[in-house]
Amino acid sequence: MLVWIDTVRRYLWAFVELAFVALLAIILIHLLVGPNAEGYTQSVIDNVMKIAAGVPTPSLIGLA
């Protein structure tokens, strides 16, 4: 049972890492294209900004 839990934990962690890298890639593309870009990258940036605005500053510092 512990082997199964460890395997699931590793797969979930790998998924989280891939999602984080994808988010960073989208932010980099947005920085390269510029703020006037429309479409998917702009919507991702807008959502990240909304999440960051909703989190208190001490929590963001703690996460960093």
C-alpha positions in Angstrom: 0.0 0.0 0.0 2.8 2.4 0.8 4.4 1.8 -2.5 1.2 2.7 -4.3 0.8 5.9 -2.3 4.4 6.8 -3.0 3.9 6.2 -6.7 0.7 8.3 -6.8 2.5 11.1 -4.9 5.4 11.1 -7.4 2.9 11.3 -10.4 1.0 14.2 -8.7 4.2 16.1 -8.0 5.4 15.6 -11.6 2.0 17.0 -12.8 2.4 20.0 -10.5 5.9 20.7 -11.8 4.8 20.4 -15.4 1.8 22.8 -14.8 4.2 25.3 -13.1 6.7 25.2 -16.0 3.8 25.7 -18.5 2.6 28.7 -16.5 6.1 30.1 -16.5 6.4 29.5 -20.2 3.2 31.4 -20.9 4.3 34.3 -18.8 7.6 34.4 -20.7 5.8 34.4 -24.0 3.6 37.2 -22.8 6.7 39.2 -21.8 8.3 38.6 -25.2 5.2 39.5 -27.2 4.2 42.4 -25.1 1.2 43.6 -23.2 -0.8 44.3 -26.4 -1.0 40.6 -27.2 -4.5 39.2 -27.2 -5.7 35.7 -26.8 -4.7 32.9 -24.5 -1.6 34.4 -23.0 -3.4 37.6 -22.0 -6.2 35.7 -20.3 -3.6 33.6 -18.3 -1.8 36.8 -17.2 -5.1 38.4 -16.2 -6.0 35.3 -14.1 -2.6 35.3 -12.4 -3.0 39.0 -11.6 -6.4 38.4 -10.2 -5.1 35.6 -8.0 -2.1 37.7 -6.9 -4.4 40.6 -6.1 -6.6 38.5 -3.9 -3.8 37.0 -1.8 -2.6 39.2 1.1 1.0 40.5 0.8 2.4 38.6 3.8 1.1 35.3 2.3 2.9 36.1 -1.1 6.1 36.8 0.8 5.7 33.6 2.7 5.2 31.6 -0.6 8.2 33.3 -2.2 
